[in-house]
Amino acid sequence: MVEENKKKPNPIDTHVGSRIRLRRNMLGMSQEKLGENLGITFQQIQKYEKGTNRVGASRLQAIASILSVPVSFFFEDAPGQDGVTRSGFAEDNAMALAAEFCSTPEGLQLNRAFVKVADPKVRRRIIDLVKSLAGDEAG
């Protein structure tokens, strides 16, 4: 039974790894570049992102610094947070969908381009346009 546990990554390690990948992709940073900044190989970054290898505390702090997020970012919405006050299921589902979308090539491109739009009125018009194209006039 111990052998089975070694083959399957811990859900927290998998979650932390997926959050590292999400943030790295949001910044348009390659695994090679992140590894270079940490003094490790891109293969090690791959293992962290898959949850195959556990990220140590000091390494996670360094990753957070390089990716310009607090360490807590990597644990947001982590599995097994029963004692933590959380939003309702609808909000959890919306956050999961948003995170999934942001990890796609289209989501990343749209996110990067949208962030560069400085005028709030133009941003609002872009949102209205996308909603009308999607057939979602509400909200």
PADOFI-770852 format. One record per residue (C-alpha): residue in one letter; x, y, z. Coordinates in steps of 0.05 Angstrom, whole numbers, plus 32768, in hexadecimal, padded with zeros to 4 digits. Layout:
residues N
aXYZ...
end
This chain:
residues 139
m800080008000v803B802F800De805180217FC5e800E803B7FABn8016807D7FD1k805B80887FB3k803F80847F6Dk800680B67F77p801880FF7F87n7FFB81207FC5p7FBF814B7FB1i7FDE81887FD3d801F817F7FADt7FF781797F6Ch7FCF81B87F7Dv800E81E07F8Fg802E81C97F4Es7FF281DD7F25r7FF282227F45i803C822A7F34r802D82177EECl7FF182477EEAr801882827F04r805582737ED8n8028826F7E9Am800482AF7EAEl804782D27EADg805B82B17E6Bm809882927E8Ds80B482507E74q80C682167EA1e810E82207E8Bk810E82697EA1l80F082587EE5g812282207EEEe815B824E7EDAn814682817F0El8143824A7F43g818482287F2Di816081E77F1Bt814C81C47EDBf810B81CC7EB5q810081827EC2q80FD81907F0Ci80CA81C87EFFq80A181957ED8k80A381657F13y808D819D7F43e805481B17F15k803B81697F0Fg8040815F7F5At807181257F4Fn80A581497F7Ar809281707FB8v80A981B97FBBg80CF81CA7FFAa80BE82088023s80FC8230800Fr80F4821D7FC6l80AB82307FC8q80BD82747FE6a80F0827E7FADi80BC826B7F79a8089829B7F98s80BD82D37F95i80CF82C57F4Cl808582C07F38s807382FE7F62v803D82DE7F8Cp803782D07FD7v804482877FEBs7FFA82827FFEf7FE982887FB4f7FFF82407FA9f7FCF82267FDFe7F90824D7FCAd7F56821C7FC0a7F8181E17FD4p7F5E819F7FE2g7F4F818E802Bq7F4381D58045d7F0481C0806Bg7F1381ED80A7v7F1E822B807Ct7EE5825A806Cr7ED782528023s7EA7826D7FF0g7E6B82467FD8f7E6D820F7FA4a7E59823E7F6Ce7E94826C7F7Bd7EC482307F82n7EAD82167F3Ea7EB4825B7F1Em7EFB82617F3Aa7F0D821B7F20l7EF3822D7EDBa7F18826F7EDBa7F59824D7EF0e7F4F82177EBBf7F41824B7E85c7F7E82747E99s7FAA82377E90t7F95822E7E47p7FBC82517E0Fe7F7F827B7DFCg7F72828E7E44l7FB982A37E4Eq7FBA82CD7E0El7F7882EE7E20n7F8E82FB7E67r7FD1831A7E53a7FB183467E1Ef7F77835C7E4Cv7FA783707E84k7FCB839E7E54v7F8B83C67E47a7F9284017E76d7F4F84257E69p7F1884097E97k7EE2841E7E65v7F0483F77E2Er7F0A83BB7E5Cr7EC083BF7E6Cr7EB083C17E21i7EDC83847E15i7EB6835E7E4Bd7E7383747E2Dl7E8B835E7DE7v7EA083197DFFk7E5F83107E25s7E3683237DE9l7E5E82F37DBDa7E5282BC7DF0g7E0882CC7DF3d7E0D82DF7E3De7DEC83227E45a7DE1831A7E90g7E1383287EC8
end
